[in-house]
Amino acid sequence: MATKEYERLVEEINQLRETLEAKDQEIDDLRINNLFLETIFDGISEEIMVVDGEYNINDVNKAFLKQYGFRKSSVLGKKCYEIKHRSNMPCQAGDRNCPLEHAKKTGERVEMTQFHQDAKGDTKEMFVIMYPLKSGRRSIKYFLEITRDLTEYRDLFRELQTSEKRFRAILDTATDAILSIDEDHKIVLFNSAAQRIFGYSNQEVLGKDLNILIPPRYGDHQRYVQRFLERRESDIVGKTISLMAMRKGGEEFPIELSISFLEMGGRITFTAIIRDVTEHRKMESKLLQSERLAAVGQAVAHVAHEIKNPLMVIGGVSSQIRRNLLQEKDLQKMDIVLEEVRRLEGLVANLGDFTKEYRLVKRRSDINSVIRDVIKIMAGVYPIERYGFKERLSPYLGVIECDPDKLKQVFINIISNGLEAMSDGGIITVSTEKIWHGIEIRISDEGTGIQDGDLEHIFEPFYTTRERGSGLGLSISYKLIEAHAGEIWAASRPGKGTTFIIRLPAK
């Protein structure tokens, strides 16, 4: 009997030992878990505070103590508003919202932004999250508050906003077009200058393929982008190249283009700076034209001088010989000689007009009146059953300082050329328009047009596509407009006629 009792006691002792060992293991696990939680609690960079429903602080982490400059023993048991706001009353009693009160009322997580003043008097923007700590069905006893200082993020955000505004200001005040495309060849940036140069609004191009700005003859540029993405090298990146671009209306124009790229987040963006060199090319062409005319003018002046005197002798002697001729055939032959002499004398006179320095006699004149006078003259010379004239004259031109007689000569030269280009008849249309720096005159015919190869030479002396003509009329016209500090050029499509555009300054 004693032996059985002894064995039972030993078994109970062993069970108790195993139970105690299990409890010790649980305690060790809890200690480890608690140490782990304390490490996380104190390692979090945000402020953490545990309070009860009466605002009493039960625990805080190291970030909280560092922020407010207290030891934990000085904080525990104090009211949260005493430590955080240095106030003797709860937040809801002042001008601040209390996240604890909101969490107590709703029993749910609460988020809000508060502004605190630190020890230096600087205002801090704080983002506060208040969690009710629930355990099963028990009532909520504690609340956990996490606070993040947003001041640095706010200041950084403002700096980024300022930088973006500065960047946008630079983009919008740049005189060159700046645009960017992504790897898919879609336009993602299109500045104000690009809108002005290409004629598209931002809404019309953003997200669209770059090919809308590229003339079709260049093909699909997307293959160049793909090639760069594959090889990470290009012959044009980092260089300035000359190309043609296309405006909204389909007009092609010359540009200078430089391309760069930026890789960020594994994606590449290409940025192009585009300069419209249309006016620059016009100025180059005008300068080249002036240099050509100056060089030819010197040669022509010398030739005209050398021809003039012998021609006078030939004409004079031929007239004397004619008076002594009796045979009809001889008289006819001499008349041919005298006619050719007169034609050459007219050519020499034109050469003189071309080579001389024009001195304009300027006065305030109405260009519309000058044009009407010219049309009246031309309508009286050319048959009205074959040729007609249309006037589209702006009533808002006003008057300008010019030499109206010299301008009449220009208009007559151009209209005469247009009439001769319409061998089957047609209409000459003359229009005027006020532009920001002066006036513009357009003279259009319905003739055969001018080939591109001829168009760039039409103002050169002796260059003509007509069977009869010296090729000096347009050269003289060019010099007369140049003397007015104006511009003249022609636009033509073969078979569709030609338009001469003249621009004269207001002063």
Secondary structure, 3 states (H helix, E strand, C coil): CHHHHHHHHHHHHHHHHHHHHHHHHHHHHHHHHHHHHHHHHHHCCCEEEEEECCCEEEEECHHHHHHHCCCHHHHCCCEHHHHHCCCCCCHHHCCCCCHHHHHHHHCCCEEEEEEEECCCCCEEEEEEEEEEECCCCCCCCEEEEEEEECHHHHHHHHHHHHHHHHHHHHHHHCCCEEEEECCCCEEEEECHHHHHHHCCCHHHHCCCEHHHHCCHHHCCCHHHHHHHHHHCCCCCECCEEEEEEECCCCCEEEEEEEEEEEEECCEEEEEEEEEECHHHHHHHHHHHHHHHHHHHHHHHHHHHHHHHHHHHHHHHHHHHHHHCCCCHHHHHHHHHHHHHHHHHHHHHHHHHHHHCCCCCCCEEECHHHHHHHHHHHHHHHCCCCCEEEEEECCCCCCCEEECHHHHHHHHHHHHHHHHHHCCCCEEEEEEEEEECCEEEEEEECCCCCCCHHHHCCCCCCCCCCCCCCCCCHHHHHHHHHHHCCCEEEEEEECCCEEEEEEEEECC
